[in-house]
């Protein structure tokens, strides 16, 4: 019996038989019965939808040879996500020289890793027909920027982007890595979901400036990872303060402690603060990240502390 027929029958009018005989209205009891029926059918529909969706989701498969995958993400572009990813990878290697570290750039439309890591050229193929990462500063790197012309825009639809992501995840010979840092594109779209659903991720690092506009999107990024069961290791408050190189006066250009307030709201920690400093930008633009080129600077030490916090949280995860 269909839902509408049930409602009509229990609501007081029956259309059974030939005479459309009226029956006394059942009032509130009938309305309650109808709601119960709708609720039961709605619950069954939800369970059915969940079963169908769970069958359709890809099964997570680890990247061969990679122990820990750390994604660096942001809800909004222009907050220093790629700069953080590059320096985090270098800091992980600098803090422990026995660890092998890789850097994967899945920002298909705007790959930054080739320039920041001072790498050019196309990957060679292994005997197994897998792409070999390019290497610089001791970090193995792979990016869509190695596969297309530097100035060529990628005008691709979603299916082509997903195919490219699949190749970057599955057709790269990383060897043996302790940490793979993944530079995600900004936002909470198809690429983020595809990566999160295809490979097991050890943790996510959310990058934001203290500005309210950036924090709104950073919150969405953190909530997205929680929805797909990816642990959020914490937030990085980038461009936290500017210090005048002449008078040493400090100015909070993007606001003060915005990421800390958001972290409290989300019950997360701030992994560290990175100042707004000219040397970070200059070092990135010439392909010599500050952790490599100025390891004793305060800016490099900020990234080294963040890397230490990331490792500490990975080690403290419940088994």
TIPAFI-941365 format. One line per 8 residues: number of its first residue (from 1); for each residue x, y, z of C-alpha. Coordinates in Angstrom, 2 decimals. Example, Ala and Ser with C-alpha at 12.3 -4.5 7.8 and 13.67 -1.06 7.14 Angstrom:
1) 12.30:-4.50:7.80; 13.67:-1.06:7.14
END
This chain:
1) 0.00:0.00:0.00; 1.50:3.35:-1.05; 2.16:6.17:1.40; -0.44:8.50:-0.05; -3.08:5.74:-0.07; -2.35:5.05:3.59; -2.69:8.71:4.47; -5.99:9.00:2.59
9) -7.37:5.85:4.22; -6.32:6.70:7.76; -7.12:10.37:7.33; -10.84:9.78:7.02; -11.74:9.03:3.37; -11.54:5.64:1.75; -11.45:5.20:-2.02; -11.87:1.45:-1.86
17) -14.84:-0.10:-3.69; -17.22:1.69:-6.00; -19.05:4.11:-3.74; -16.31:6.16:-2.13; -17.93:5.63:1.26; -16.95:8.09:3.94; -15.60:6.93:7.26; -15.39:9.01:10.38
25) -12.20:11.09:10.62; -9.72:9.74:13.11; -8.25:13.13:14.02; -4.96:13.39:15.83; -4.58:9.62:16.18; -4.73:9.20:12.41; -2.25:12.02:11.89; 0.15:10.41:14.36
33) -0.21:7.07:12.59; 0.58:8.70:9.27; 3.66:10.33:10.71; 4.83:7.00:12.12; 4.42:5.39:8.71; 6.29:8.21:6.99; 9.04:8.02:9.62; 9.40:4.26:9.21
41) 9.60:4.51:5.43; 12.02:7.44:5.68; 14.30:5.47:8.00; 14.23:2.48:5.66; 15.06:4.78:2.74; 18.03:6.24:4.62; 19.38:2.77:5.41; 18.98:1.71:1.79
49) 20.79:4.84:0.56; 23.63:4.23:3.02; 24.03:0.64:1.78; 24.15:1.76:-1.86; 26.67:4.53:-1.15; 28.92:2.23:0.88; 29.04:-0.22:-2.03; 29.93:2.59:-4.43
57) 32.84:4.04:-2.41; 36.30:2.87:-3.46; 38.19:0.68:-1.03; 41.19:2.40:0.48; 44.47:0.97:-0.70; 47.81:2.09:0.73; 50.42:3.62:-1.57; 53.08:0.97:-1.99
65) 56.19:1.69:0.06; 54.69:4.65:1.96; 54.27:4.38:5.74; 52.56:7.66:6.65; 50.55:10.05:4.46; 50.16:13.62:5.73; 47.86:15.93:3.76; 48.29:19.71:3.95
73) 45.06:21.48:3.14; 43.21:24.77:3.38; 39.71:25.88:2.70; 40.90:28.96:0.81; 43.71:29.64:-1.63; 46.44:32.18:-0.97; 47.02:31.33:2.71; 50.44:29.72:2.22
81) 49.39:26.07:2.00; 51.98:25.01:-0.60; 54.74:26.93:1.16; 53.81:25.13:4.37; 53.73:21.73:2.63; 57.20:22.23:1.11; 58.81:23.42:4.32; 57.03:20.75:6.37
89) 58.49:18.03:4.13; 61.97:19.53:4.45; 61.56:19.96:8.21; 60.51:16.32:8.67; 63.71:15.25:6.92; 65.84:17.81:8.80; 64.52:16.73:12.21; 65.41:13.09:11.54
97) 67.92:12.37:8.78; 67.10:8.67:8.94; 63.60:9.29:7.58; 62.81:9.25:3.85; 60.33:11.96:2.86; 58.33:12.53:-0.32; 56.19:15.41:-1.55; 53.13:14.90:-3.76
105) 51.43:17.86:-5.41; 47.79:17.07:-6.25; 46.85:20.70:-6.91; 46.24:19.85:-10.56; 45.11:23.29:-11.71; 47.81:25.26:-9.89; 50.87:23.11:-9.19; 53.48:25.03:-7.17
113) 55.92:22.32:-6.11; 58.12:22.37:-9.25; 58.99:26.05:-8.79; 59.29:25.96:-5.00; 61.53:22.89:-5.12; 63.51:24.19:-8.13; 62.69:21.16:-10.28; 62.17:20.87:-14.02
121) 61.85:18.03:-16.45; 59.72:14.96:-16.98; 59.74:11.87:-14.76; 61.54:8.79:-16.04; 59.74:5.46:-16.17; 60.73:2.43:-14.13; 60.84:-1.10:-15.60; 57.32:-1.51:-14.17
129) 56.18:1.51:-16.21; 55.79:3.67:-13.10; 56.87:7.31:-12.93; 59.98:8.00:-10.87; 59.80:11.12:-8.68; 62.21:13.98:-9.25; 64.62:14.59:-6.38; 65.95:17.78:-4.81
137) 67.12:18.72:-1.31; 66.71:15.05:-0.43; 62.96:15.10:-1.06; 61.30:12.92:-3.72; 58.72:15.03:-5.57; 55.87:14.37:-7.98; 53.54:16.96:-9.50; 51.27:17.51:-12.47
145) 53.61:20.42:-13.17; 56.20:17.87:-14.37; 53.78:16.48:-16.95; 52.50:19.67:-18.64; 54.05:22.89:-19.90; 54.68:25.43:-17.16; 52.50:28.13:-18.77; 49.83:25.79:-20.14
153) 46.44:26.05:-18.40; 44.64:22.80:-17.63; 41.13:23.15:-18.99; 39.83:19.81:-17.76; 36.49:18.50:-16.64; 36.04:16.49:-13.46; 36.58:13.02:-14.97; 39.93:14.02:-16.47
161) 41.03:15.51:-13.16; 40.05:12.34:-11.31; 41.99:10.26:-13.83; 45.07:12.45:-13.28; 44.75:12.11:-9.49; 44.49:8.34:-9.83; 47.73:8.28:-11.83; 49.53:10.47:-9.29
169) 48.39:8.17:-6.49; 48.93:4.80:-8.14; 51.50:5.15:-10.92; 54.48:6.60:-9.06; 57.43:4.53:-7.83; 58.16:6.13:-4.45; 60.51:3.44:-3.26; 60.38:3.33:0.55
177) 59.09:6.47:2.30; 58.50:7.16:5.98; 56.42:10.26:5.24; 54.59:11.42:2.13; 53.42:15.03:2.41; 50.51:15.75:0.05; 49.88:19.32:-1.06; 46.11:19.43:-1.59
185) 44.26:22.01:-3.69; 42.23:24.63:-1.79; 38.59:23.90:-1.07; 36.55:20.80:-0.26; 35.79:19.36:-3.67; 36.29:16.25:-5.80; 40.07:16.03:-5.41; 39.94:16.13:-1.61
193) 37.24:13.46:-1.53; 39.02:11.28:-4.09; 42.31:11.34:-2.18; 40.62:10.79:1.18; 38.57:7.84:-0.07; 41.30:6.11:-2.08; 44.26:6.02:0.32; 44.59:5.74:4.11
201) 45.66:9.14:5.47; 47.55:9.37:8.74; 46.50:12.94:9.40; 45.56:16.32:7.96; 47.22:19.68:8.65; 44.96:22.69:8.07; 46.65:25.96:7.09; 45.00:29.34:7.60
209) 45.80:32.96:8.22; 44.22:34.57:11.31; 41.78:36.47:9.08; 38.09:35.74:9.62; 37.41:35.14:5.91; 40.16:32.50:5.71; 39.08:30.90:8.99; 35.54:30.36:7.73
217) 36.87:28.14:4.94; 39.51:26.53:7.15; 36.72:25.34:9.40; 34.94:23.77:6.42; 38.16:21.99:5.49; 38.59:20.56:8.98; 34.96:19.44:9.13; 35.25:17.78:5.72
225) 38.16:15.61:6.88; 36.25:14.66:9.98; 33.29:13.57:7.85; 35.52:11.20:5.85; 37.23:9.91:9.02; 40.62:11.53:8.45; 42.29:12.63:11.72; 42.98:16.36:11.84
233) 46.39:16.79:13.48; 45.92:20.52:14.03; 46.05:23.98:12.51; 48.98:26.06:11.29; 48.49:29.79:11.81; 50.34:31.26:8.84; 51.26:34.95:8.43; 50.53:35.32:12.12
241) 52.46:38.58:12.64; 54.63:41.01:10.69; 57.72:42.50:12.30; 59.17:45.63:10.73; 62.81:44.86:9.81; 63.87:48.38:10.80; 62.05:49.32:13.98; 61.05:45.74:15.00
249) 57.47:46.84:15.67; 55.03:43.92:15.36; 51.76:44.28:13.46; 49.01:41.66:13.17; 48.05:42.45:9.59; 45.49:39.64:9.31; 44.31:39.78:12.92; 45.59:38.19:16.10
257) 45.14:34.56:17.17; 42.21:33.82:14.89; 43.41:30.26:14.23; 43.83:29.66:17.95; 40.23:30.66:18.59; 39.06:28.39:15.77; 41.16:25.53:17.14; 39.47:25.89:20.52
265) 36.06:25.82:18.86; 36.93:22.64:16.95; 38.72:21.04:19.93; 42.00:21.03:18.00; 45.50:22.30:18.67; 47.58:24.89:16.85; 50.70:23.13:15.60; 52.58:26.40:15.32
273) 52.68:29.99:14.12; 54.58:31.12:11.03; 55.28:34.86:10.74; 54.71:36.97:7.65; 58.33:37.43:6.59; 59.97:38.55:3.37; 62.56:35.77:3.48; 59.91:33.03:3.27
281) 58.46:34.52:0.09; 61.84:35.23:-1.50; 63.18:31.76:-0.72; 60.08:30.10:-2.19; 60.19:32.18:-5.36; 63.79:31.21:-6.15; 63.24:27.54:-5.35; 65.28:27.46:-2.15
289) 62.79:26.96:0.69; 63.69:28.67:3.93; 64.14:25.41:5.88; 66.88:24.44:3.41; 68.46:27.80:2.66; 68.21:29.48:6.09; 67.94:26.63:8.62; 69.02:28.82:11.57
297) 66.45:31.55:10.94; 63.41:32.03:13.17; 61.18:31.29:10.18; 62.84:27.91:9.54; 62.67:27.05:13.24; 58.91:27.67:13.16; 58.53:24.97:10.49; 60.86:22.62:12.37
305) 58.69:22.95:15.48; 55.55:22.28:13.43; 57.15:19.13:11.98; 58.03:17.95:15.48; 54.43:18.48:16.60; 53.13:16.54:13.58; 55.39:13.57:14.35; 54.46:13.67:18.04
313) 50.78:13.49:17.20; 51.29:10.68:14.73; 53.13:8.67:17.39; 50.48:9.34:20.01; 47.60:8.03:17.91; 45.64:5.16:19.47; 46.43:1.82:17.90
END
